[in-house]
Amino acid sequence: MATIATVDLRQWRAGGAAADEVCRLVDDGLRRAGFLLVTGHGINPELPARVRQAARYFFRLPGEVKQQYASTQPGLPGWLGPGLEANGYSEGTATPPDMKETLGFQAQTPTGDHDVDRRWFNPNIWPVEIPELRGLYEIYLVYMERLTHELLTLCAVALGQRPDALTALAHNAMWSSNINHYPPLTVTGPAQAGQFRIGPHTDFGTVTILDREPGAGGLQVYTDEAGWEDAPFDPTALTVNIGDILAYWTGHRWRSGRHRVLAPPVSAPDEELISLIYFHDLSPEARVVPLAKPVAVSDRLEPVVAGEYLAAKIDAISL
């Protein structure tokens, strides 16, 4: 899929002409689709494989056991069972519930402000039945935080801005992370009309880092030129897309990557997938002032507050 660029972070770190070429690829790729494949990230594939193995044990627990770890709403830590989220609503599309279940986590850096902390910095919930999951996933999250910092720096430089233009707005980032389980058709039953594992949407924050498994009922990406297409899969790469806040900061030069995950296919009724997803958002109080022309496409956009924007989007997808 030529519209999704592959960038090698080793070339970015090398500096000089190699880094300049990476910046060009990032700018071109995010203008077309809002998606990148990122190699050279330095994450040993054994780590996400071990996380998946532990997560599968959790998702195979009886529903009454998982209910002990239930989240109260999308975006908060804990288990979000089937039927409680429909991502299509975030773009105004009424769809049946997404065909997935999620174990979610939040940043652990409370501010001391009760209202802020109860929304963005709640204690994480770790299932006692799978004791190894916590240690593995906390290591994985450290890698995600480091990689996000590098990606935000790269994005700023690619647009000719100072390297810390974005990271300065994320000193206490509202990151969240999901382990998504997409059960097989033999468990879910046939999809309803217009139903997906995840309905069509854009993400809400800055960058999303996705470690995914290939599948027939997998990720699709939308572009104006080609419509919906299967996203390319590279076992050595992470899939990265930008969200609404970052696209807005660029004055819509870059597009927030629209995507969906197809329903379990009739042709592969036993297909079961697990995705590890890291959503990076800015600090709750961060004031996002969009860039101006000639970098921006849309000029004179009003500033937005990151926490207020993110809260409205998350509320829209809750059923």
Secondary structure as GFF3:
##gff-version 3
##sequence-region A 1 319
A	DSSP	beta_strand	5	8	.	.	.	ID=ss1
A	DSSP	alpha_helix	9	14	.	.	.	ID=ss2
A	DSSP	alpha_helix	16	32	.	.	.	ID=ss3
A	DSSP	beta_strand	35	39	.	.	.	ID=ss4
A	DSSP	alpha_helix	46	59	.	.	.	ID=ss5
A	DSSP	alpha_helix	63	66	.	.	.	ID=ss6
A	DSSP	three_ten_helix	67	69	.	.	.	ID=ss7
A	DSSP	beta_strand	78	80	.	.	.	ID=ss8
A	DSSP	three_ten_helix	87	91	.	.	.	ID=ss9
A	DSSP	beta_strand	101	106	.	.	.	ID=ss10
A	DSSP	alpha_helix	114	120	.	.	.	ID=ss11
A	DSSP	alpha_helix	132	158	.	.	.	ID=ss12
A	DSSP	three_ten_helix	167	169	.	.	.	ID=ss13
A	DSSP	beta_strand	176	182	.	.	.	ID=ss14
A	DSSP	alpha_helix	185	188	.	.	.	ID=ss15
A	DSSP	beta_strand	198	201	.	.	.	ID=ss16
A	DSSP	beta_strand	207	211	.	.	.	ID=ss17
A	DSSP	beta_strand	219	223	.	.	.	ID=ss18
A	DSSP	beta_strand	227	230	.	.	.	ID=ss19
A	DSSP	beta_strand	238	242	.	.	.	ID=ss20
A	DSSP	alpha_helix	244	249	.	.	.	ID=ss21
A	DSSP	beta_strand	259	261	.	.	.	ID=ss22
A	DSSP	beta_strand	273	279	.	.	.	ID=ss23
A	DSSP	beta_strand	287	288	.	.	.	ID=ss24
A	DSSP	beta_strand	304	305	.	.	.	ID=ss25
A	DSSP	alpha_helix	306	317	.	.	.	ID=ss26
###
